[in-house]
Amino acid sequence: MDKENHIGIVAHDPYLEPFEDAIRGRHDHAAWKIGQLTQGGKQTLSDFASGYDYYGLHKVRGGWVFREWAPNATDIYLVGDFNDWKEDEKYRCKRIEGTGNWELKLPTKAMKHGDLFKMHVKWNGGQGERIPAWATRVVQDEQTKIFSAQVWAPKKYHWKKNKFKPSRDPLFIYECHIGMAQDAEKVGTYTEFKDNVLPRIIKDGYNAIQIMAIQEHPYYGSFGYHVSSFFAPSSRFGTPEELKALIDAAHEAGIAVIMDIVHSHAVKNEVEGLGNLAGDPNQYFYPGERHEHPAWDSLCFDYGKDDVIHFLLSNCKYWLEEYHFDGFRFDGVTSMLYYSHGLGEAFTNYADYFNGHEDDNAICYLTMANKLIHEINPNAITIAEEVSGMPGLAAKYEDGGYGFDYRLAMNIPDYWIKTIKEKKDEDWKPSSIFWEVKNRRADEETISYCESHDQALVGDKTIIFRLIDSDMYWHFKHGDETDLVWRGIALHKMIRLVTAAAMNGGYLNFMGNEFGHPEWIDFPREGNGWSYKYCRRQWNLVDNPDLDYHFLGDFDKAMLNVLKSEPKFNLTPVQEIWHNDGDQILAFERGNLVFVFNFSPTRSYSDYGFLVKAGEYDVVLNTDAKEFGGNGLADDSVKHFTNFDPVYEKDGKGWMKLYIPARSAVVLRKK
């Protein structure tokens, strides 16, 4: 087959040719399903994904209307503050004939803003109190810890910034969690984040925040990944209007807001969640062996059901339209793609992605979700958290891809952890480092990162803690540093710089890690006496000029500024200039920036030569500068001129000679 006749991702990667039929089959499946759901194009995918306008509780002219999809139910009552939590014929829903939908219409006086309520659902052989699946406000009683839906009909929020276009050149993401973003030992709020943390993020130079744990979840310690109410922003952190005010303030400051969305599974809880809404455990979830996730103690959505697709696609649209989120980081994509959830699989060759163990329903759903999101907002951002390396995930739909804008470069943090744990400093190989930070598919953009929230949890370690360990507590004050501390400070900066500099889409940092936050994250639980001591961010550390944390924070800010200073940084190729594993030296360029790294722990080099574009260069960043906690061994005010070499004159190149101290990196810009 001629290259022109191949589907896009195969044309870009000839090694995929043996699997082109499977790739086309997946694409055709998605196209067929889109056609079915849009009635052959009579409506848009966005029109289809408007379930939240129909289901749930709505204030309408002259009263209220409530609807729920519960095909297995035999009776549904609304019970709540408005009827003393007792069944009342006035609050009895009626099944809409010929459907699985139930409806209740009420006069205005039947309930009021702030009332708590639930459904009392009956089915053949059982009954129970349930929170409506489409509830947009769910609260927990502080004393009883019981969750209830809440009537929520305040004055409409007035957006200060109605239209917003994210900056993507490059995308600098600050991953954050509202509840643990404060210094105080408590659950933080949307408003506190807006007032106290957002200004820090703006000042540090990030242009996007990725917020975790937005969808309501019964257990705080799940980090928001065991969702119960998919349309309700977590009330632990405040009201819906306070979340909107946070997003509004971010947009006013030029910051995109990405939501960590969980469509890969759902919490098993029946009273709070979807686990057994109306006597049918499989209403939303796969039956049989595929019902429960074997590793996550949760339930797996049935992506083959149109009603489930309607629920999930409507969920995507809801957060975009109602809250003005700028896109999503889809959690657990690997788990969705494979019947095995990717557990125990090596994924060593392309055949592993096309051997019949893939969930075509989930692949179809993800493809449609990306189509929908970009139909609603062409500037929206979608990111896949995916570890298997499935080809085409972040390729265009038209090319046979699944349509994500980016995929997380999950190989990079794994590589850094393995390197720090298993290799002596003198065995770090620049060739290996360079390969890992730029190892990606040519037709897919990635989000590079050294560590995310995953590496900050109890049972794991952040990079700074792996490098310094307990000396963080005793020797992180100016003048009291040990060799281990100096090493950690130096490598922390170098690891971040080489990772960010080689990105091809974006760079992500988890809040506090930029300045080397010393504590792991341990959510309140029985084992720690329900303490919030380790479930917060100690901003006082980076604010203290007597401690070393600010060196790392200042460097992170300077690094982002340098990378943003190169126009169209994402479009500039990463071109290797030199590497020598014996010397532990790496050099590469992007546009007019030259990045030079000396990973040797003991050897400094004077007059180390590189062939670069001929001309004059200024030092714009040095990890060894005193302002970043370094030794300041080089004079960064000195201009660097290339030396003429007739052999390379025709290529426009000359020799640059540099002094490169041990364990340091420098960035130069050609004038």
N, C-alpha and C positions, 0 to 999 in steps of 0.2 A: 504493500500500500504506500502511495506517495505521501510525503510529509504533509502536503497541503490537505490530504483527505483524513488525516488523523484528527481525533478530538484534541483540543488544546493542550491538556496536561500531558498527553502522550507525545504530541509534537515537541513539547519542551523537554521531554525525558523519554528517549527511545527505549530505555530499559522497561518501560511500562507497556510496550507493545503486546507482549503475550497476554496481558490482562485487559486489553482494550474493550473486549466484549462485556466484561464485568463492569467496567467504568461506564460504558455507554448504557448498560442495563440500569445502573443506579440513577444515572441522569434521566433516562427515559421514565423511570418509575416516579421520580420527583415531578417531572413535567406532566405526567398523566394525572398524578394526585392533585397538582395545582389546578389543572383543567377541570377535574371533578369538583373540587371545592369552590371554584369560581364559576361553576356552571358554564364551562366552555368559554370563559371570558366575559360573561354577561355582568359579572361583578369583579371587583378586585380582591386580592388576597386580604387587603386591609378591611374591605367590607365584610368579608367572612369572619375576620378576627375581632369582632366587636361584641363578643359575648357578655362582657362586663356591663354593657349598656342595657342588656336584657335581664340577665340573672342578677341575684342579690337584692338588696333593699334600696329602693330609690324614692326620693321625695318627688312627687309629681303634682301637677295642678289639682287641687282639691283633696290631696291626701298622700297615701303611700302605696307602693306596689312592691311585692316580694315574689321572687321566683327562684326555684331550685331544680336542678336536674337530679332526679332520684328514681330511676325506673323500677327499682325493686321495692320501693316503699308502698305501704297500704294506707298510711295516714301520716300527715304532718301537721303539727301545731306550732305556732310561735308562742314561746313562754318567756316572760321577763319581768322587769320592774313594772311594766304597764298592766300586768294581770296577776301580780303576786306569784309568778312562776307556776301558775296552775293552768291546766288545759281549759280553754274557753272557746265555745263555738264561734265567737266573733273572730278568733285568731286561728281558725282552722283553714288550712290550704285546700285547694281543689286541684285534682289532677286535670291537666289540659288533655282533652280526649285525643286518643291516637298518638300520644307522645309519652315520654318519660318525665315530662316537666310538670311542676306544681306551681300554683299561683295563689296569691292572697292580695286582695285590694282592701285598703283600710282608709277611713276618714283621717283628716289631719290630727284630730284630737286623740287618736288611738295610741300614739306614742310621741315621744319628744326627743330632741337632741340630747344625747348623753345617756339615755336608757340602755341598760344591759339586757341582752336577750340571747336565746338559743332556739334551736329547733327541737321539738320532741318528735322523734321519728319512730314510726311503727312499721313492722314488716312481719311476714309470716314466721312465727316462732320467736319473735323478739321485739325489743324496743330500746330506745336510749336517747339521751340528750346529745345533741351534736351542734357544732358551730357550722354555720352555712359555708359551703365550699368557696363561694364568691364574696365572702365578707371582706370589707375594705378597712375595717377597724376592729381589732381584737385586743382586749386588755386583760391583765391578770390581777386578781385581788391580792393585795399585799399580805393579808392574814391567812386566807384559806389556800392561796396559790392557785385557785381555780381560774381558768380562762373563760371569757364570755365575749360574744360579739357585742358591739356597741353601736347604737343608732348615732350616725355622724352626719350632720347636715348643717355645718356652720356657714357663715358668709363665704362666698366664693373667694378664693385667694387671688389677689391682683398681682400678676407677674410684672416685675420691673423690667426684666429682660426677656422679651417674648421669643426672639430669634437668636440663635447662637450657633456658630460654626467652630468646631474644635480645631486647634492647631495640631498638625501632625508632622511637623518638620523639625526635629523628630517628636514623637510622642513620649513625654516624660511622665510616668505614672507614679503617683504616691498612693500605695495600697494602705488602706486604713480601716479601722473598726471604731465606730462612734463610741460604744460603751467603754472601751478601755483606752480612750485617747486622752484622758485627763490625769493630772498628777495625783488627785485625791483618790483614796481607797473607796471607790464607789462606782456605780454605773454612770457614765457621762451621758450628756444629752446632745441632741441636734444643735441646740442653741449654743451650748458651751463649745461645741466643735467649731461652729461658725465664728464665734467670737474669739476663741483662744488658739485654735489649731490651724484653721484656714489661713490666717495671716502669716503663720510660719511657713506654710507650704508655698504661698505666693512669694514670700521673701526668698525662699530657697531656690526658686526658679522652675518648679514643676508646673506643667500645664494641664495635668489631669489628675483627678483623684478617683481611685477605685474603691468603692465602699462595700465592705463585707456585711453580712448579717442584717440586711434590710428586711427581707421577708420574715414574717413572724415565725418564731420557733419556740417550742415549749422549754427546751433546756438551754440556758445561756451558754453553758460550756461546750455546746456543739459548734461554736464559732459561726452559727447561722446556717449550718449545712444540713440540719434535720428540720426541714420546713413543714409547718402545719397549715398555715393560712397564706396562700401564695399571692393574694391581692392586698394583704394588709402590711403596711410598714410597721416594723416592730415598735410597739408602744412603750417599751422599756426606755426608749431614748426621747420620747416626747410625742407630740401630735403630728398628724399629716401636714398641717400648715407650717410647723416648725421645720420639717424636712424640706418642704418646698422653699422656705426662706433660705435654708442652707444652700440648696441647689441654685437658687436665684443669685445669692451673694457670690457663689463660685463663678457663675456665668458673667456677672458684672466685672469680675477680676480676670476674665479670660481663661478660667479653669473649666475644662470639660469634666463631667461627672459620669463615671461608668459604674454600673451596678453589677455586683457579683450575683448572678442569677442561678438558681438551682432548679434545673429541670431533669436532672439525672436520676433523682430518686425522691422519696418523701418519707417523713417520719411515720413510724408504725402506729402512733397513738390514734385511738379511735374516737375518744371524746373530743380532743382538740383538732385532730387532723382528718385525713381522707381515708384512713385505714379500713373503716367499715361504716361508711356514711349511712347506708340504708339496708343493712343486712346482706349486702353482696360485697365480699372482700375484693372482688375482681372488677368492681365498677370502674375504677381508674387504673387498675394495675394488672399486669400479666397474671394469668392463672398458672397453677402447677409449680414446677420446679423453678420457673423464672419469676415467681411472685416476690420472693425476698432476695435482697442483696446479701450474698454469703459473707461479705467482709464488713459491711456498714450497718448491719442490723436495721435495715430500712426496706422500703417497698419500691418496686421498679414499675414505672409507668408503662402502660400498654400503648406504644406508639402506633399500633395498627388500627386503633379505634378512632373514627372521625370525631366522636364527642371528646375524646381525650386530646386529640390534636387541636380541636376548637378551644378547649380550656387553656392549653399551653400557649398557643399562638395569641389568643386574646390576652394572656398574661404579659407577653412581650409588648403588645401594643399598649396595654394599660399603663405600664411604667413609663413608656415613651411619651404618651399623650397627657396623662394625668400629672406626672411629676417632672416631665421635661428631662429625664435622664438622656444622656447622649449615646447610650449604647450599653453593651453587656459583656462581661467576662463569663462565659458559660462554664460552669463547674462540672468536673467529672465526665468530660466528653469521652474519654477512653472507655469508661464503664458503660456508656450508652452504645458504643459502636460494636461491641462484641458480646456474643452470648456468654462468654467466659468473664466478661467485664475487664478483660485484659489481665486477669489474675494468673500468675504462673506461666505467662507466655513471654518468649524472648524477643520475637519480631526481628529476626536476623536477616530476612530477605523479603523481596516484594511478594512472593507467593504467600507469605504469612498474612497479607492484608486481603487476599482474594481466595481463601480456601473454603468458603462456605460457612464460616462461623461468625459472619458479620450480621448484625441486625439491620436488615434493609429498611425496616420501618423507622428505626431511629435515625438512620442516615437520611431517609426521606424527610423526617421531621426537621432535622438540623438544617438541611438545605432550604426547606420552606421557611424556617424561622429567619434565616439570613435574608432570603428574598423579601419577606414581609418587612423586616426591620429597615432595610434599605429602600423599600417602597415608601414607607412612612417618612423616613428621614434619610435622604441620600448621603448625608454627612455623618450618619451614625457609625459607631465603632463597635465591631464585634471581635472578641478574642476567644480562642478555644484553649481550655486547659486540657492538653492531650499529650500523653506520654509515649504512645506506641509509635508515632511517626507516620500515621496514615497519610499516604500521598493524596494531594488534592484538597486537603482540609481547608487551607487558606488560599485556594485558587478560585478564580471567578466561576460562577455558575455556568456562564456561556462556554467556558473551557472544560466543562465536565467536573468542576470542583464543587465544594460544598458551600462556598461563598463567604467564609469568615474573612475578615480583614487581616487578622493576625493569628498566629499560634504562639503559645508560650514556649520559649526555648528551655524546656525542662531538663535538657542534658547539661546545661551550664552549671546550675547549683549542685547537681549530683557530682559533676567533675571536680568542682572546688572542694566539696566535702571530702571526696575520696583522696584528692591530692594532699590536703592539709592533714588528714588522718594517717595516710599511709606512706607518704614520701618525705624524706629528709629535704631540707631546703636546697641543698646542693644537687639534688636529683630532679628538681623542677625543670622540665624541658620546654623552652619557648615554642618549639615546633608543635608540641602537643597542645599547649595553651592556645596558640593561634588557631589550630585546627578546630578546637572545641568551641571557641567563641564565635567562629564564623561558619560552623558546620550547619548548613540549612539548604533547603531546596531553592533553586534559583527563581522559581516562579511563585514563591510564597514569602510573605513578610512575617517577621517574628518579633516578639517582645523579649529582649534579653534581660537577664537579671542574675545577680549573684546569690540572692536569698530572698524568700518571700515569707509570709506568715508561717509556712510549713516548717521552716528551719528554726523558728523562734518558740515553738511549743515545748512544753515539758516533755522530756524524753528525747529531745533533740538539742542541738546547740547552734547558736548563731556563729557566723564566721569570726567575729571578734572574740567570742568565748572559746572557740576552738584554738584560736591563736594565743590567747593570753591566760585563759582559765582564771583561777582564783586571784591572780595578781591584779585583776580588774578591781577587786575590792580594796586592796591594800597599797597598791603602787601606781595609781592613776592620777596622782597629783604632781603638779609642776615641781621638778627638783627631786622627786622621790621615785622616778621610774627605774625599773629593772631592765635588763637586756631583753627579757621576754616581752615587756611592754613596748619597748622601742621597736622590736621586730613586728609585733602585732599592729602597731600604728602604721608602720611602713607598708606592710603587706596588705592591710585593709584598704589603703588608698590605691595601691597598684592593681589589686584584684578588681576593684570597681572601675578603674580607668580603662583597663584593657577590655573588660566586658562591655562597657558602655560605648567605647570608641569603635568597636567592631560591629555594632548593632546594624540591622537593616530594616528597622521599622520603629522600634521604641525601646525604652529602658524602664524597668520597674524597680521600685524600692519599697520595702515595708516600713511603716512609720517607726521612727526611732533607730532603725538599723543604720541610717546614714551617719549617725554620730556614735554608733557602737553602743546602743542601749545594753546595759549589763545583765538585765534580768530576762529569764525565759518567761513565757506566758503560761500561767497556771490559773485557770478560771476557778471561781469559788465552787467548792465541792466538799463532800463529807470528809474526804481524806485530808483536807487542809483547814478544817474548821470553818468552811464557807468564807474564807478570807479573800479580800480583794488586793492583798499586798502585791501579788505578782500579776495582777490583771489591770495594769495601768501603764502609762508612759511617764517616766520621770524627766520632764522637761527641765527641771531645776538643775540637772547634771550638765546639760549642754549650755545652760545659761550661766554657769559658774566659771568665771575666767581663771580660777585657780586649778581647775581640773582639765584633763586632756581631751575630754569629749568634744569640746568646741573646735579643736583642731580638725577632727574628722568631719564635723558638720560644716565648717568653713570650707574644707576642701571639696566636699560634695557640691556645695553651692558654686564654687569656682569652676569645677569640672563641667557642670551643666551649662554655665555661661560660655565656656570655651566651645563646647560642642554646638551650642545654638548660634555661635558667631559665624560658623561656616555656612554660607547660603546653600540651601537644598542639600543638607548634610546626608539625608537618606539616599539621595540619587548619586552621591559620589562613591565610586567603587573603592573597596578596601584592597589596596595594592601593597603586597609585601615588598619591602625594600631589602631586608636582610634578617636572617636568623642564624644563630650559631649556638647549638645546644651545649657545646663545651664551655663557651664563654657565658652562657645563659643570657644572651642578648637577643632582643627582638625589636625590629623597626618596621613600621608600615605607614602609609600615607593615605589621606582622604582629602581630595581637593588641595587646598594650600596648607593643610595641617600635616605635620610629621610627628608620629608618636614613637618614642624610643624607650625601651624597658631594659633594665639590668636586674635580673632576678637573682644574681649571685649574692649570697649572704656575706661574702668576705672580700670579693675582688672589685675594686674600683678601676676604671679604665680612663687613661688620658689620651687624647687625640685618636679616639676610636672613629674610624672612617666609614662613611656611607655614601653611596651614589644617589643623589637626589636632584630635583630640578635646579638648575643653576640659578643663583641669585642670593639675595640677602634674607636672613631669617631672624625673627625675634622669638625669645622664649616667652610663652604665654601661660605656661603652667608647669610647676615642678613639685613633685610629691615630696622632695627633700627640703623645700623651702621652710624656713623657721616659722613662718606664719601658719604652716600646716603641721607643726610638730616635728619637723625634720631637723637635720643638722646644718642646713644652709651652706653646704660645702662648695657649691658652684655660684658664680656671680651671674645672676640671671639678667642683669642689665646690659651685659655684653652682647653686641650684635654678632651674628654668625654669617660669614660670607663663604660661599663655596669656592673651592680651589679648582682652577682650570685644568682640564685634562683633554689633550687633543683627540684621544681615542674616543671620548664620549661627547665631543663637542657637537657633532651632527645630531645627537639625541637630545641636545639641550640640557645635558646633565653635567654636574661637577661633584667634587668630593667635599662632604661636610665632615669636619673633625670636631668631636665633642669630648668633654670630660663627663663621664657618667659614673657617679658614686655607686657603691654597692647598694643593692636593694632600693633602687629609686627609679623613677620614670620622669621623662620630660616631654613636653609638647611644644613644638616650634611652629610658627606661621611664616610662610613665605610672603615677603612684602610685594 
